[in-house]
Amino acid sequence: MAKKPLAPLKFPPGPELKPLYDRVIEIATRYPGVEISRSYGTPSIKVAGKVMARLRAEAEGGLALRCDVVEQETLMETAPEVFYITDHYQGSDMFLINLAKVDWETMAELIRSA
């Protein structure tokens, strides 16, 4: 069965965010079962049909990534300018990452564990 084409993006990444998100994709696609997709009109990365990460609209900022809640709290305490949460994600297994400020070795590890 042929794969259905991806829906158009409602919120494509701008010129500053696109190369950073492309770097996220490059890391994520090293792992089996990863697919590039769309979620809520934004670019997303899925594994087994479930969202692993999604790029938030630029007005909202950040990459939403699945992560253990304890690890989220530790990261947010250590680097709040990089790792944060909004009311939308409160109590969720996802948190936000400022791609312009993240350490890419840390990012690679977070993607691997997601």
C-alpha contacts under 8 A as a table, 3 or more apart, distances in Angstrom:
res1	aa1	res2	aa2	distance
6	L	37	S	6.59
6	L	38	R	6.81
7	A	38	R	6.90
7	A	41	G	7.75
8	P	41	G	7.25
9	L	12	P	5.47
9	L	38	R	7.31
9	L	41	G	4.96
9	L	42	T	5.71
9	L	43	P	6.99
10	K	41	G	4.58
10	K	42	T	6.37
11	F	41	G	5.92
11	F	42	T	5.32
11	F	43	P	7.95
11	F	57	A	5.49
11	F	58	E	7.60
12	P	42	T	6.44
12	P	43	P	7.14
12	P	57	A	7.51
13	P	16	E	7.81
13	P	17	L	5.54
13	P	18	K	5.13
13	P	21	Y	7.95
13	P	55	L	7.90
13	P	57	A	7.34
13	P	58	E	6.75
14	G	17	L	5.41
14	G	18	K	5.83
14	G	58	E	7.41
15	P	18	K	5.46
15	P	19	P	7.35
16	E	19	P	6.72
16	E	20	L	7.50
17	L	20	L	5.31
17	L	21	Y	6.18
17	L	58	E	7.99
17	L	99	L	7.77
17	L	100	A	7.88
18	K	21	Y	5.12
18	K	22	D	6.02
19	P	22	D	4.92
19	P	23	R	6.27
20	L	23	R	5.09
20	L	24	V	6.54
20	L	99	L	6.29
20	L	100	A	7.24
21	Y	24	V	4.92
21	Y	25	I	6.30
21	Y	55	L	7.59
21	Y	99	L	7.70
22	D	25	I	5.00
22	D	26	E	6.17
23	R	26	E	5.00
23	R	27	I	6.37
24	V	27	I	5.25
24	V	28	A	6.11
24	V	107	M	7.96
24	V	108	A	7.99
25	I	28	A	5.01
25	I	29	T	5.92
25	I	36	I	7.69
25	I	45	I	7.66
26	E	29	T	5.53
26	E	30	R	6.90
27	I	30	R	5.68
27	I	108	A	6.29
27	I	111	I	7.39
28	A	31	Y	6.00
28	A	34	V	6.78
28	A	45	I	7.84
28	A	108	A	7.95
28	A	111	I	6.26
28	A	112	R	7.32
29	T	32	P	7.20
29	T	34	V	5.81
29	T	35	E	7.42
31	Y	34	V	6.23
31	Y	112	R	7.70
33	G	47	V	5.59
33	G	48	A	6.45
34	V	45	I	6.81
34	V	46	K	5.77
34	V	47	V	4.84
34	V	48	A	7.48
35	E	45	I	5.78
35	E	46	K	5.25
35	E	47	V	6.30
36	I	43	P	7.59
36	I	44	S	6.11
36	I	45	I	4.79
36	I	46	K	6.43
37	S	43	P	6.13
37	S	44	S	5.02
37	S	45	I	5.67
37	S	46	K	6.65
38	R	41	G	6.08
38	R	42	T	5.50
38	R	43	P	4.68
38	R	44	S	4.89
38	R	45	I	7.56
38	R	54	R	7.93
39	S	42	T	5.33
39	S	43	P	6.36
39	S	44	S	5.78
39	S	51	V	7.77
39	S	54	R	6.95
42	T	54	R	6.77
42	T	55	L	6.00
42	T	56	R	6.50
42	T	57	A	6.74
43	P	54	R	5.84
43	P	55	L	5.57
44	S	51	V	6.81
44	S	52	M	7.62
44	S	53	A	5.62
44	S	54	R	4.02
44	S	55	L	6.14
45	I	51	V	5.97
45	I	52	M	5.65
45	I	53	A	5.18
45	I	54	R	6.18
46	K	49	G	5.53
46	K	50	K	5.11
46	K	51	V	4.34
46	K	52	M	5.08
46	K	53	A	6.93
47	V	50	K	5.35
47	V	51	V	6.56
47	V	52	M	6.36
51	V	54	R	7.10
52	M	65	L	6.01
52	M	66	R	5.57
52	M	114	A	6.33
53	A	63	L	6.75
53	A	64	A	5.35
53	A	65	L	4.31
53	A	66	R	6.35
54	R	63	L	5.79
54	R	64	A	5.21
54	R	65	L	6.69
55	L	61	G	7.92
55	L	62	G	6.40
55	L	63	L	4.53
55	L	64	A	6.14
56	R	59	A	7.95
56	R	60	E	5.95
56	R	61	G	5.62
56	R	62	G	5.73
56	R	63	L	5.85
56	R	64	A	6.70
57	A	60	E	5.31
57	A	61	G	6.08
58	E	61	G	4.70
58	E	62	G	7.43
61	G	98	N	7.24
62	G	96	L	5.38
62	G	97	I	5.04
62	G	98	N	4.84
62	G	99	L	6.41
63	L	95	F	7.99
63	L	96	L	5.28
63	L	97	I	5.10
63	L	98	N	6.74
63	L	99	L	6.94
64	A	94	M	5.97
64	A	95	F	5.33
64	A	96	L	4.47
64	A	97	I	6.52
65	L	94	M	5.12
65	L	95	F	5.66
65	L	96	L	6.35
65	L	97	I	7.51
65	L	111	I	7.87
65	L	114	A	7.25
66	R	93	D	5.44
66	R	94	M	4.24
66	R	95	F	6.70
66	R	114	A	5.53
67	C	71	E	6.78
67	C	72	Q	6.29
67	C	93	D	5.65
67	C	94	M	5.76
67	C	95	F	7.13
67	C	110	L	7.43
67	C	113	S	7.57
67	C	114	A	5.86
68	D	71	E	5.26
68	D	72	Q	6.18
68	D	93	D	6.19
69	V	72	Q	4.91
69	V	73	E	6.30
69	V	92	S	7.79
69	V	93	D	5.90
69	V	94	M	7.97
70	V	73	E	5.24
70	V	74	T	6.36
71	E	74	T	5.09
71	E	75	L	6.12
72	Q	75	L	5.23
72	Q	76	M	6.06
72	Q	83	F	7.77
72	Q	95	F	6.84
73	E	76	M	5.16
73	E	77	E	6.13
74	T	77	E	5.23
74	T	78	T	6.17
75	L	78	T	5.09
75	L	79	A	5.95
75	L	80	P	7.44
75	L	83	F	6.22
76	M	79	A	5.37
76	M	80	P	4.71
76	M	82	V	7.53
76	M	83	F	4.89
76	M	84	Y	5.65
77	E	80	P	5.90
79	A	82	V	5.49
79	A	83	F	6.07
80	P	83	F	5.12
80	P	84	Y	5.87
81	E	84	Y	7.29
81	E	98	N	7.42
81	E	101	K	7.56
82	V	97	I	5.59
82	V	98	N	4.87
82	V	99	L	7.56
82	V	101	K	5.73
82	V	102	V	5.78
83	F	95	F	7.29
83	F	96	L	5.77
83	F	97	I	4.77
83	F	98	N	6.49
84	Y	95	F	6.28
84	Y	96	L	5.25
84	Y	97	I	6.52
85	I	88	H	7.92
85	I	89	Y	6.09
85	I	90	Q	6.65
85	I	95	F	5.21
85	I	96	L	5.60
86	T	89	Y	5.52
86	T	90	Q	6.37
86	T	95	F	7.89
86	T	96	L	7.90
87	D	90	Q	5.06
89	Y	92	S	5.14
89	Y	93	D	7.72
89	Y	94	M	6.24
89	Y	95	F	6.33
92	S	95	F	7.56
97	I	102	V	7.12
98	N	101	K	5.60
98	N	102	V	6.13
99	L	102	V	5.26
102	V	106	T	7.43
102	V	107	M	6.75
103	D	106	T	5.38
103	D	107	M	6.24
104	W	107	M	4.66
104	W	108	A	6.06
105	E	108	A	5.19
105	E	109	E	6.46
106	T	109	E	5.15
106	T	110	L	6.20
107	M	110	L	5.07
107	M	111	I	6.15
108	A	111	I	5.19
108	A	112	R	6.17
109	E	112	R	5.04
109	E	113	S	6.22
110	L	113	S	5.19
110	L	114	A	6.01
111	I	114	A	5.03
